[in-house]
Amino acid sequence: MHKKLLEILKDRHILILGFGREGQSTYRLLINTIPENNIAIADQNKDVLNKIDFDVDANCRTILGEHYLENLDDFDLIIKSPGISRESLLGKVIADKITSQTDLFLRLYSKQTIGITGTKGKSTTSSLIKYILSNHLEDVILVGNIGVPPFDMYNKISKETKIVFELSSYQLEDIFTSPAISVLLNFYEEHLDHHKTYLNYQLAKFNITKFQQDTDWLIINGDDDILMDLYSHSGLTRNLFKFSFQKQHGLGVYYNNVGKITFISGNEKVEFDFSNRKHLPGDHNLMNILASVCVCKLLNIPDGIISKSINEFKGLEHRMEYVGKFGGILFYNDSIATIPEATMHAVRTLKKVDTLILGGKDRGIDYSGLVEFLLKSRVRNLIILGNAGKRILDGIKSREKNDWQNYFFIDNFEDIEEIIKKFTKPDHICLLSPAASSYDMFENFEERGKAYKRIAGKI
């Protein structure tokens, strides 16, 4: 075990708070490396142990069900899962006792880590950076919000390993160490049910740079006014690269509206042409590319490797993924789109969207912009899911000039099949791009996307 981690954990009564994917990862590391420690597990779900494929040690205390947050101060250290907000623990435990897998991991490996966050684009950007680096370096791993808890890769990390870490606001609200290279893509309203206010959400994201050293690097979207205002008032002095569509800001990467991307650093000026890329369509993906180029130039990846890798990269499952043509209909899976801006980008990019599947869990996001967009779009059929979908539909119905006829509210996801077959025009697109979380019907957006692809294949 890493000497520093052992110093943090040894001889302490440790509680793993939340026993989902990350909590289970924490348990495996602790039980395999410090089995002599007094370890306990707490989770709101009283049946959580029935959902795992391994046996929990008989000496491990479990606190399950509605009282799982009681007596937290009995423990020396609480390793919290991302889905449990810090606010929910206020008054129940001394704040200094709370940490997380992300915070512990960054204490050990921040100098080797490229951290990426943003409301949208972080999964694509993280995967793209990992792909480019892997085409030149031998030892690169991808961890974090993309589905791999960092402790799952603990035994694969050497001093030479480059770590690409996709970071959510949930993970970032618990950190007190920032990555040596941090990427801030954008801010849009999301996860207000967890963070309570948009500002709290922004501040959680901003932790990705808050604890950086002055010699570390921040790569930031120069076109995002909210993000830039937060940075300008922070008083932080970082090495800064900006990426932009609109103007040059000094060091950084810029798009010149004719398909050329220019990197500028001191006397170095390099042009890249990604206008013929096949698998990363749309302006939003160009922004992801700009950020990725910044990172790779900073790490001295050869220009030819960067160009070839970006043009070859095939994108992510569930992100504007072409599923296939079935029953004369073109199916696209954008299940990862959990905010309205992502859905609007998908409809603009794909253009021939005739049927759109929207909605899910309502987290209090403002959908007024999406409503106005849909009323002006060429989308004819809306399939509406969940409370978020109800609110979008109510917004459409409330508009005076609304003459929309084809909208269908469903309680069972399987019901989309017959609606799609009956109402979607041949050679047009049926798009799943929900603009909402999946947690009312599914375990996660991946499960939702796979259910959609299975249904599409039957049409």
FENNOR-V296271 format. One line per field, one symbol per residue. burial: 1 if it has 16 or more other ideal C-beta (glycine too) atoms within 10 Angstrom, else 0. A space follows every 50 residues. Layout:
# FENNOR-V296271
burial: ???
This chain:
# FENNOR-V296271
burial: 00001000100001111111011111101110010010111111000100 00000100010111000100010010111111011100100010001111 11111111110111111111111111111111111100011111110111 11110010001111111111111110111111111111111001100101 11111111111100011111111100110110000001011111000010 11111000001111000000010100100100011111111111111110 10000110111010110111101001001111111111111111111011 00111111111110101001101100001111111101101110110000 00000011010010010011000100011111111111101101100111 111011001
